[in-house]
């Protein structure tokens, strides 16, 4: 009877999460990165061509491509434009319904995210018992960031979820090396074949792969542990190779003409890595991105470059308060309780290493670069229920309920979520930008708002995103293409444009009246004609 109740609770939590993600996927128009991945996925499966989006490995895009392939999305083989515009042409210039294409591409990621929820539950149950597993799953299922990015056709959640799966399987391999060690290697390979930001986790996971072979005989233990780690590497590398060969069995590849020249240790790593040439060239492209100077926005400050504390600060804003409390309590319990302490190496250490690597990056563009944190720390957050304090389970349940309420209140605007201490989702754009708040996701909602409230009025649109306004019936002019005194009527501005402090946009909105907002990501102004001011 108890097992039936537990199963019902798991199903209910995942069903609630699925409903939130599907609703979000249906209502949001393409975010900035999604058309690139969707276009590449269709080219991979139809044309067996690796040239599009070489900076990321193919596995995640192959999974995304399952949806469009099943849906029978039309590919315009006569298209001869730039590779980076393939996805946009697929959505808006090939006779497809962009909403149908995007939903089809997002559904595989939604299914994968739900499967990772089962991993969170199983991992936490192994560490902290059934109650801990359910608490961890509740935090995962109500995490606004996981719901937001788990409902997009992007690579962040799949990559993080595969790393988590590898860590869980290594935890199980401590007492039973077979079959868990090979399965962990496959999961690690899947992570590496999805996104390269998972590479920093490899040394940690390889050390953990040797744990089942530790013994009092040091020399024998070292040899067996090294052999286990080598086996994990071999399988993981094979998975990466297989993902490329699945796209093109002949592995035809020509390096991009603008491939960055990377020297030093990073160049040597790209030269010596046992991966296919396209993967190693992708590493060079990623290194080139890290060498570039990007713009950032944090707590109202627009800046050039990166801040080492950006991701922790962004996580503080975008994580429910109850979840932050349970993360801290769970980590403290895992480090202080003797029987929980061994799990810290499998839960806290990979998360810490990946977060440190992300903090050292140059792109302050969103907590999606640290999306592994809510996955791993959900597992840790299940640990407080094991404490002997009488009030611990009730306190943990109360905090989880607080998380659920906070998450439900932001429905269906999960992407711009921020917690109550920072004013909620309507205030996120005042503190964070890009994929934290405005990633181009509300073009369809803007079309509905303009049609319902502002029909017949002249519309000017400064939109930051990959969607095509005309594809949603928006007839708008570009306010940056004419002198400011010619811009009057309705002015809709993506909040990321405002956060980027473009002087042309700031000059326009200073003399305009804010009258509306869409999805907490687009602000609508009324701009009077020059003679009426």
VEXNUTI-896450 format. One record per residue (C-alpha): residue number from 1; residue in three letters; z, y, x. Coordinates in Angstrom, 2 decimals. Each point is the difference from the previous one (the first is absolute). Layout:
BEGIN
NUM;ALA;Z;Y;X
...
This chain:
BEGIN
1;UNK;0.00;0.00;0.00
2;UNK;0.84;2.41;2.80
3;UNK;-3.35;-0.63;1.70
4;UNK;-1.80;0.82;-3.25
5;UNK;1.89;3.29;-0.27
6;UNK;-0.82;0.88;3.61
7;UNK;-3.66;-0.82;-0.55
8;UNK;-0.03;2.14;-3.14
9;UNK;1.53;2.92;1.93
10;UNK;-2.60;-0.33;2.77
11;UNK;-2.84;-0.10;-2.52
12;UNK;1.40;2.99;-1.89
13;UNK;0.31;2.13;3.15
14;UNK;-3.48;-0.86;1.20
15;UNK;-1.44;0.53;-3.49
16;UNK;1.52;3.48;-0.13
17;UNK;-1.44;0.75;3.42
18;UNK;-3.41;-1.36;-0.99
19;UNK;-0.05;2.17;-3.12
20;UNK;0.83;3.10;2.04
21;UNK;-2.63;-0.76;2.64
22;UNK;-2.79;-0.85;-2.44
23;UNK;0.70;3.13;-2.03
24;UNK;-0.11;2.07;3.17
25;UNK;-3.20;-1.71;1.15
26;UNK;-1.70;0.71;-3.31
27;UNK;1.01;3.65;-0.21
28;UNK;-0.59;1.14;3.59
29;UNK;-3.39;0.96;1.34
30;UNK;-0.88;-0.91;3.63
31;UNK;2.34;1.18;2.71
32;UNK;-1.44;1.32;3.25
33;UNK;-0.15;-3.31;1.89
34;UNK;-0.89;-2.41;-2.79
35;UNK;-3.78;0.57;-0.27
36;UNK;-0.34;-0.73;3.72
37;UNK;1.73;-3.36;-0.33
38;UNK;-1.77;-0.90;-3.23
39;UNK;-3.41;0.84;1.43
40;UNK;0.71;-1.95;3.17
41;UNK;1.25;-2.99;-2.01
42;UNK;-3.22;-0.22;-1.99
43;UNK;-2.13;0.34;3.13
44;UNK;2.01;-2.71;1.72
45;UNK;-0.46;-2.46;-2.84
46;UNK;-3.59;0.87;-0.97
47;UNK;-1.62;1.14;3.25
48;UNK;2.23;-1.76;2.57
49;UNK;0.03;3.23;1.97
50;UNK;3.07;0.96;2.09
51;UNK;-1.08;3.53;0.84
52;UNK;1.74;1.78;-2.88
53;UNK;3.64;1.04;0.57
54;UNK;0.34;-1.68;3.42
55;UNK;3.38;1.61;0.68
56;UNK;1.66;-2.60;-2.23
57;UNK;-0.39;-3.79;0.14
58;UNK;-1.77;-1.67;-2.93
59;UNK;2.53;-2.29;-1.69
60;UNK;1.62;2.56;-2.30
61;UNK;-3.42;1.33;-1.01
62;UNK;-1.25;-3.52;-0.67
63;UNK;2.92;-0.46;-2.39
64;UNK;-0.72;3.34;-1.66
65;UNK;-3.65;-1.02;-0.32
66;UNK;0.84;-3.02;-2.13
67;UNK;0.46;2.27;-3.02
68;UNK;-3.32;1.86;0.19
69;UNK;-1.78;-3.27;0.81
70;UNK;1.40;-1.72;-3.10
71;UNK;-0.74;3.10;-2.09
72;UNK;-3.63;-0.04;1.12
73;UNK;-0.01;3.50;1.46
74;UNK;-3.49;1.28;0.72
75;UNK;-0.85;0.81;3.64
76;UNK;-2.85;2.42;0.64
77;UNK;-1.78;-1.65;2.92
78;UNK;-2.36;2.97;0.31
79;UNK;2.86;2.29;1.04
80;UNK;-0.58;1.48;3.46
81;UNK;2.80;2.56;0.25
82;UNK;2.92;0.05;2.44
83;UNK;2.28;-3.03;0.14
84;UNK;3.09;2.01;-0.94
85;UNK;-1.65;0.94;-3.33
86;UNK;-0.95;-3.56;-1.03
87;UNK;3.02;-0.36;-2.27
88;UNK;-0.52;3.35;-1.68
89;UNK;-3.66;-0.87;-0.66
90;UNK;1.06;-3.41;-1.33
91;UNK;2.36;1.66;-2.48
92;UNK;-2.09;2.95;-1.11
93;UNK;-3.61;-0.57;1.03
94;UNK;-0.78;-3.65;-0.66
95;UNK;0.23;-0.25;-3.77
96;UNK;3.57;-1.34;0.00
97;UNK;2.95;1.10;-2.11
98;UNK;2.37;1.43;2.66
99;UNK;3.11;-0.81;-2.05
100;UNK;-1.06;-3.62;-0.44
101;UNK;-0.85;-0.36;3.70
102;UNK;3.32;1.45;1.12
103;UNK;2.05;-2.16;-2.36
104;UNK;-1.87;-3.09;1.20
105;UNK;0.69;0.94;3.64
106;UNK;3.67;0.78;-0.64
107;UNK;0.84;-3.20;-1.88
108;UNK;-0.05;-2.29;3.08
109;UNK;2.48;2.32;1.74
110;UNK;2.20;0.01;-3.11
111;UNK;0.03;-3.81;-0.07
112;UNK;0.77;-0.13;3.72
113;UNK;2.84;2.51;-0.41
114;UNK;1.55;-2.13;-2.73
115;UNK;-0.20;-3.04;2.28
116;UNK;1.81;1.96;2.68
117;UNK;2.69;0.60;-2.61
118;UNK;0.54;-3.76;-0.07
119;UNK;0.32;0.07;3.80
120;UNK;2.64;2.74;-0.26
121;UNK;1.93;-2.06;-2.54
122;UNK;-0.24;-3.23;2.02
123;UNK;0.91;1.70;3.28
124;UNK;3.04;1.78;-1.47
125;UNK;1.09;-3.15;-1.85
126;UNK;-0.12;-1.96;3.25
127;UNK;2.17;2.64;1.68
128;UNK;2.34;1.16;-2.78
129;UNK;-0.25;-2.49;-2.85
130;UNK;-1.59;0.22;-3.43
131;UNK;1.77;3.19;-1.03
132;UNK;-1.12;1.66;3.23
133;UNK;-3.55;-1.19;-0.62
134;UNK;-0.08;1.51;-3.48
135;UNK;1.45;3.29;1.25
136;UNK;-2.61;0.16;2.76
137;UNK;-2.80;-0.75;-2.43
138;UNK;1.23;2.70;-2.37
139;UNK;-0.14;2.60;2.78
140;UNK;-3.49;-1.17;0.96
141;UNK;-1.23;-0.03;-3.59
142;UNK;1.28;3.51;-0.75
143;UNK;-0.92;1.60;3.35
144;UNK;-2.22;2.99;-0.86
145;UNK;-1.74;-0.17;3.38
146;UNK;-0.75;-3.71;-0.28
147;UNK;-1.27;0.42;-3.58
148;UNK;-2.10;3.00;1.03
149;UNK;-1.69;-1.57;3.00
150;UNK;0.02;-3.53;-1.38
151;UNK;-2.24;1.21;-2.82
152;UNK;-2.64;1.48;2.32
153;UNK;-2.94;-1.63;1.72
154;UNK;1.44;0.79;3.43
155;UNK;1.37;-2.00;2.93
156;UNK;3.57;1.21;0.44
157;UNK;1.89;-2.32;-2.35
158;UNK;-2.08;-3.11;0.88
159;UNK;0.60;0.50;3.72
160;UNK;3.75;0.59;-0.43
161;UNK;0.32;-2.91;-2.39
162;UNK;-1.63;-2.41;2.44
163;UNK;2.43;1.06;2.74
164;UNK;2.91;-0.54;-2.38
165;UNK;-1.36;-3.43;-0.91
166;UNK;-0.26;-0.92;3.68
167;UNK;3.63;1.07;0.59
168;UNK;1.21;-2.04;-2.99
169;UNK;-1.87;-3.11;1.12
170;UNK;1.44;0.39;3.51
171;UNK;3.47;0.23;-1.56
172;UNK;-0.64;-3.32;-1.71
173;UNK;-1.47;-1.48;3.18
174;UNK;3.40;0.27;1.75
175;UNK;1.04;-3.33;-1.53
176;UNK;-3.40;-1.48;-0.74
177;UNK;-2.73;1.03;2.41
178;UNK;-2.64;-1.93;-1.92
179;UNK;-1.62;1.12;-2.23
180;UNK;1.47;3.52;0.14
181;UNK;-0.96;0.97;3.53
182;UNK;-3.76;-0.51;-0.51
183;UNK;0.19;1.75;-3.37
184;UNK;1.78;2.94;1.62
185;UNK;-2.80;0.16;2.55
186;UNK;-2.58;0.13;-2.79
187;UNK;1.93;2.83;-1.71
188;UNK;0.21;1.90;3.28
189;UNK;-3.72;-0.47;0.53
190;UNK;-0.64;1.28;-3.53
191;UNK;2.04;3.13;0.79
192;UNK;-1.94;0.62;3.21
193;UNK;-3.28;-0.63;-1.84
194;UNK;0.92;2.58;-2.65
195;UNK;1.25;3.01;1.95
196;UNK;0.62;0.70;3.66
197;UNK;3.28;1.83;-0.50
198;UNK;1.57;-3.47;-0.26
199;UNK;-0.60;-0.67;3.71
200;UNK;3.42;1.37;1.11
201;UNK;1.69;-2.77;-2.02
202;UNK;-1.66;-2.75;2.06
203;UNK;2.50;-0.11;2.92
204;UNK;2.96;-0.13;-2.39
205;UNK;-1.49;-2.79;-2.08
206;UNK;-0.98;-2.01;3.08
207;UNK;3.58;0.08;1.26
208;UNK;1.17;-1.14;-3.43
209;UNK;-2.55;-2.82;0.11
210;UNK;1.84;-1.40;3.02
211;UNK;3.40;-0.04;-1.73
212;UNK;-0.30;-3.56;-1.42
213;UNK;-0.27;-1.33;3.54
214;UNK;3.04;1.69;1.51
215;UNK;2.43;-2.50;1.46
216;UNK;2.63;-0.38;2.68
217;UNK;-2.67;-1.22;2.41
218;UNK;-1.35;3.38;0.98
219;UNK;-3.09;-1.13;1.91
220;UNK;-1.10;-2.39;-2.74
221;UNK;0.69;2.60;-2.68
222;UNK;-2.08;2.60;1.81
223;UNK;-2.95;-2.35;0.35
224;UNK;0.11;-1.13;-3.61
225;UNK;0.53;3.53;-1.26
226;UNK;-2.91;1.29;2.08
227;UNK;-2.18;-2.80;-1.33
228;UNK;0.96;0.88;-3.59
229;UNK;-0.77;3.67;0.56
230;UNK;-3.33;-0.90;1.59
231;UNK;-0.84;-2.16;-3.00
232;UNK;0.82;2.84;-2.37
233;UNK;-2.23;2.35;2.02
234;UNK;-2.86;-2.50;-0.04
235;UNK;0.14;-0.45;-3.77
236;UNK;0.38;3.72;-0.68
237;UNK;-2.95;0.84;2.24
238;UNK;-2.05;-2.71;-1.72
239;UNK;0.74;1.61;-3.37
240;UNK;-1.25;3.35;1.29
241;UNK;-3.19;-1.60;1.33
242;UNK;-0.48;-1.85;-3.28
243;UNK;0.21;3.25;-1.97
244;UNK;-2.86;1.48;2.01
245;UNK;-2.07;-3.18;-0.11
246;UNK;0.47;-0.12;-3.77
247;UNK;-1.88;3.30;-0.18
248;UNK;-2.67;-0.86;2.56
249;UNK;-0.10;-3.52;1.47
250;UNK;-2.29;1.29;2.74
251;UNK;2.38;2.87;0.78
252;UNK;-2.78;2.55;0.46
253;UNK;1.50;3.21;1.27
254;UNK;-1.10;3.26;1.53
255;UNK;2.72;2.38;1.12
256;UNK;0.00;3.34;-1.88
257;UNK;-1.68;2.79;1.98
258;UNK;3.12;2.18;-0.22
259;UNK;2.38;-2.71;1.18
260;UNK;2.86;1.73;1.89
261;UNK;0.33;-0.67;3.71
262;UNK;3.58;-1.21;0.40
263;UNK;1.46;-0.56;3.46
264;UNK;3.35;-0.99;1.45
265;UNK;2.19;-2.68;-1.50
266;UNK;-1.45;0.47;-3.46
267;UNK;-3.52;-0.49;1.27
268;UNK;1.11;-3.08;1.90
269;UNK;1.63;-1.37;-3.16
270;UNK;-3.22;0.48;-1.93
271;UNK;-1.98;-1.68;2.80
272;UNK;2.29;-2.99;0.42
273;UNK;1.09;-0.73;-3.59
274;UNK;-1.23;-3.47;-1.06
275;UNK;-1.71;1.36;-3.10
276;UNK;-3.67;0.44;-0.95
277;UNK;-1.81;3.00;1.44
278;UNK;-0.02;1.86;-3.36
279;UNK;3.79;-0.29;-0.15
280;UNK;0.41;1.33;3.53
281;UNK;-2.35;2.88;-0.73
282;UNK;2.06;0.66;-3.12
283;UNK;3.05;0.26;2.23
284;UNK;-1.82;2.66;2.02
285;UNK;-0.81;1.93;-3.17
286;UNK;3.66;-0.14;-1.02
287;UNK;1.06;1.21;3.44
288;UNK;-2.47;2.85;-0.42
289;UNK;1.65;0.93;-3.30
290;UNK;3.35;0.06;1.77
291;UNK;-1.41;2.35;2.64
292;UNK;-1.18;2.46;-2.65
293;UNK;2.09;2.89;-1.32
294;UNK;0.72;-0.26;-3.71
295;UNK;1.57;2.46;-2.38
296;UNK;3.35;-0.78;-1.60
297;UNK;2.18;1.38;-2.78
298;UNK;3.72;-0.59;-0.33
299;UNK;2.59;1.87;-2.09
300;UNK;-2.40;2.88;-0.60
301;UNK;-1.02;0.36;3.64
302;UNK;-3.64;-0.38;0.94
303;UNK;-0.48;-0.99;3.65
304;UNK;-2.44;-1.38;2.55
305;UNK;0.77;-3.29;1.72
306;UNK;2.76;-2.40;-0.98
307;UNK;3.78;-0.05;-0.34
308;UNK;1.89;-3.04;1.24
309;UNK;2.37;0.16;-2.98
310;UNK;-2.72;0.40;-2.63
311;UNK;0.08;-3.56;-1.37
312;UNK;3.80;-0.26;-0.31
313;UNK;0.03;3.38;-1.73
314;UNK;-2.82;-1.00;-2.34
315;UNK;1.74;-3.28;-0.82
316;UNK;3.16;1.95;-0.81
317;UNK;-1.96;2.05;-2.53
318;UNK;-2.03;-2.80;-1.53
319;UNK;2.56;-2.81;-0.26
320;UNK;2.26;-0.27;-3.08
321;UNK;3.56;1.00;0.83
322;UNK;1.43;-3.32;-1.16
323;UNK;-2.48;-1.82;2.19
324;UNK;1.00;2.05;3.05
325;UNK;3.64;-0.92;-0.64
326;UNK;-0.81;-3.71;-0.35
327;UNK;-2.17;0.07;3.14
328;UNK;2.91;1.40;2.00
329;UNK;2.53;-2.38;-1.55
330;UNK;-2.30;-2.96;0.52
331;UNK;-0.68;0.84;3.64
332;UNK;3.71;0.51;0.63
333;UNK;0.85;-3.33;-1.64
334;UNK;-2.70;-1.79;1.95
335;UNK;1.32;1.34;3.30
336;UNK;3.72;-0.41;-0.72
337;UNK;0.27;-3.30;-1.87
338;UNK;-0.18;-2.92;2.41
339;UNK;-1.96;-2.38;-2.18
340;UNK;-2.55;2.70;-0.85
341;UNK;-0.39;1.32;3.54
342;UNK;-2.72;-2.46;1.13
343;UNK;-2.29;1.35;-2.73
344;UNK;0.07;3.50;1.51
345;UNK;-2.49;-1.03;2.67
346;UNK;-2.44;-1.11;-2.71
347;UNK;0.52;2.88;-2.41
348;UNK;1.28;3.10;1.75
349;UNK;-1.61;-0.42;3.41
350;UNK;-3.66;-0.27;-1.15
351;UNK;0.50;2.93;-2.35
352;UNK;1.59;2.09;2.77
353;UNK;-2.76;-0.78;2.50
354;UNK;-2.78;0.77;-2.48
355;UNK;1.71;3.22;-1.09
356;UNK;0.47;1.12;3.61
357;UNK;-3.68;-0.65;0.71
358;UNK;-1.03;1.93;-3.12
359;UNK;2.29;2.90;0.91
360;UNK;-1.73;0.23;3.37
361;UNK;-3.39;0.42;-1.72
362;UNK;-1.84;3.26;-0.40
363;UNK;-0.78;-0.16;-3.74
364;UNK;2.69;1.49;-2.24
365;UNK;-1.89;-0.94;-3.15
366;UNK;2.40;-2.00;-2.13
367;UNK;2.65;-2.68;-0.35
368;UNK;-2.79;-2.55;-0.42
369;UNK;0.08;-0.20;3.82
370;UNK;3.53;-1.38;-0.40
371;UNK;-0.48;-2.01;-3.20
372;UNK;1.48;-3.03;1.75
373;UNK;3.42;1.70;-0.18
374;UNK;0.52;-0.47;-3.76
375;UNK;-1.24;-3.60;0.31
376;UNK;2.30;-1.07;2.83
377;UNK;3.00;2.05;-1.10
378;UNK;-0.24;-1.38;-3.51
379;UNK;0.93;-3.33;1.59
380;UNK;2.91;1.59;1.85
381;UNK;1.13;1.73;-3.19
382;UNK;0.72;-3.36;-1.58
383;UNK;2.87;-0.58;2.44
384;UNK;2.75;2.20;-1.52
385;UNK;0.48;-2.50;-2.83
386;UNK;1.34;-2.49;2.56
387;UNK;2.91;2.27;0.96
388;UNK;3.45;-1.20;-1.05
389;UNK;0.93;3.32;-1.53
390;UNK;0.45;-0.52;-3.73
391;UNK;-1.89;3.12;-0.92
392;UNK;-2.99;-0.61;2.29
393;UNK;-2.24;-1.89;-2.50
394;UNK;0.65;2.52;-2.77
395;UNK;-0.67;2.95;2.33
396;UNK;-3.22;-1.60;1.22
397;UNK;-1.14;-0.64;-3.59
398;UNK;0.81;3.60;-0.94
399;UNK;-2.03;1.37;2.90
400;UNK;-2.91;-2.30;-0.88
401;UNK;0.11;1.30;-3.58
402;UNK;-0.07;3.56;1.35
403;UNK;-3.12;-0.93;1.99
404;UNK;-1.66;-1.50;-3.07
405;UNK;0.70;3.11;-2.10
406;UNK;-1.27;2.33;2.73
407;UNK;-3.15;-2.07;0.38
408;UNK;-0.61;-0.21;-3.74
409;UNK;0.35;3.78;-0.36
410;UNK;-2.91;0.62;2.35
411;UNK;-2.33;-2.39;-1.88
412;UNK;-2.99;0.09;0.38
413;UNK;0.05;2.61;2.80
414;UNK;1.28;-2.21;2.81
415;UNK;-2.04;1.48;2.84
416;UNK;1.68;3.44;-0.13
417;UNK;3.49;-1.44;-0.58
418;UNK;3.00;1.62;1.64
419;UNK;3.63;-0.67;-0.81
420;UNK;2.33;2.16;-2.07
421;UNK;1.57;1.67;3.03
422;UNK;-3.39;1.54;0.80
423;UNK;-0.97;0.98;-3.52
424;UNK;-2.03;-2.99;-1.15
425;UNK;-3.77;-0.50;0.04
426;UNK;-0.86;3.49;-1.25
427;UNK;1.48;1.47;3.21
428;UNK;-1.34;-2.47;2.56
429;UNK;-3.00;2.17;0.91
430;UNK;2.40;2.74;1.09
431;UNK;1.37;-2.28;2.73
432;UNK;-2.69;-2.58;0.82
433;UNK;-3.76;-0.25;-0.26
434;UNK;-2.93;-2.41;0.23
435;UNK;0.76;-3.59;-1.11
436;UNK;3.61;0.96;-0.75
437;UNK;-1.04;2.18;-2.92
438;UNK;-3.67;0.91;-0.35
439;UNK;-2.53;-2.56;1.22
440;UNK;-2.78;0.97;-2.39
441;UNK;1.24;-2.39;-2.70
442;UNK;-0.03;2.30;-3.03
443;UNK;-3.63;1.04;-0.40
444;UNK;-0.32;-2.00;-3.23
445;UNK;3.20;1.51;-1.41
446;UNK;-1.31;3.45;0.92
447;UNK;-3.21;-0.69;-1.93
448;UNK;2.05;-0.92;-3.08
449;UNK;2.17;3.11;0.32
450;UNK;-2.95;2.36;0.40
451;UNK;-1.72;-1.54;-3.02
452;UNK;3.12;0.10;-2.19
453;UNK;1.39;3.43;0.87
454;UNK;-2.61;2.09;1.77
455;UNK;-3.34;-0.96;-1.53
456;UNK;-2.68;2.69;0.25
457;UNK;1.73;1.95;2.76
458;UNK;-1.48;0.44;3.49
459;UNK;1.61;-2.47;2.41
460;UNK;0.37;0.26;3.77
461;UNK;1.23;-3.01;1.90
462;UNK;1.41;-0.38;3.53
463;UNK;0.43;-3.77;0.08
464;UNK;1.16;-2.06;2.96
465;UNK;-1.05;-3.59;-0.50
466;UNK;-2.81;-2.52;-0.06
467;UNK;-0.79;0.14;-3.71
468;UNK;-3.08;1.80;-1.33
469;UNK;1.00;2.51;-2.69
470;UNK;-3.32;-0.30;-1.85
471;UNK;0.62;-3.73;-0.32
472;UNK;2.82;0.82;-2.43
473;UNK;-1.80;2.75;-1.87
474;UNK;1.52;2.88;1.93
475;UNK;-2.44;2.91;0.25
476;UNK;1.70;2.18;2.60
477;UNK;-1.05;2.42;2.70
478;UNK;1.32;0.18;3.56
479;UNK;2.28;3.05;0.37
480;UNK;-0.48;-0.05;3.77
481;UNK;-3.77;0.38;-0.26
482;UNK;0.06;3.51;-1.50
483;UNK;1.89;3.27;0.64
484;UNK;3.51;-0.03;-1.53
485;UNK;-0.80;2.74;-2.53
486;UNK;-2.51;-2.30;-1.67
487;UNK;2.60;-2.68;-0.70
488;UNK;1.47;0.47;-3.46
489;UNK;0.99;-2.30;-2.84
490;UNK;1.66;-3.35;0.63
491;UNK;0.76;-0.82;3.64
492;UNK;1.13;-3.59;0.71
493;UNK;1.33;-0.67;3.49
494;UNK;1.12;-3.25;1.61
495;UNK;3.54;0.49;1.25
496;UNK;-0.98;-1.37;3.42
497;UNK;-2.36;2.97;0.36
498;UNK;2.94;2.30;-0.59
499;UNK;2.23;-1.93;2.40
500;UNK;-2.66;0.22;2.71
501;UNK;0.39;3.80;-0.21
502;UNK;-3.71;0.72;-0.07
503;UNK;-0.09;3.82;-0.01
504;UNK;-2.94;0.08;-2.42
505;UNK;1.91;-2.07;-2.56
506;UNK;3.23;1.96;0.52
507;UNK;-1.85;3.27;-0.58
508;UNK;-1.34;-1.31;-3.31
509;UNK;3.25;-1.36;-1.38
510;UNK;2.02;3.07;0.98
511;UNK;-1.97;1.95;-2.58
512;UNK;-0.01;-2.76;-2.61
513;UNK;2.53;-1.15;-2.59
514;UNK;1.11;-3.66;0.04
515;UNK;-0.30;-1.31;-3.56
516;UNK;-0.10;-3.79;0.21
517;UNK;0.22;-3.05;2.25
518;UNK;-1.63;-3.43;-0.05
519;UNK;1.68;-3.17;1.26
520;UNK;2.30;1.99;2.31
521;UNK;-2.96;0.32;2.39
522;UNK;-2.32;2.68;-1.40
523;UNK;1.10;3.51;-1.01
524;UNK;-2.03;1.96;-2.54
525;UNK;-0.10;3.79;0.22
526;UNK;-1.48;2.69;-2.19
527;UNK;-1.86;2.52;2.09
528;UNK;-0.87;3.24;-1.83
529;UNK;-3.26;1.84;0.47
530;UNK;0.22;2.90;2.50
531;UNK;-0.12;2.72;-2.66
532;UNK;2.78;-1.53;-2.10
533;UNK;2.73;-0.12;2.65
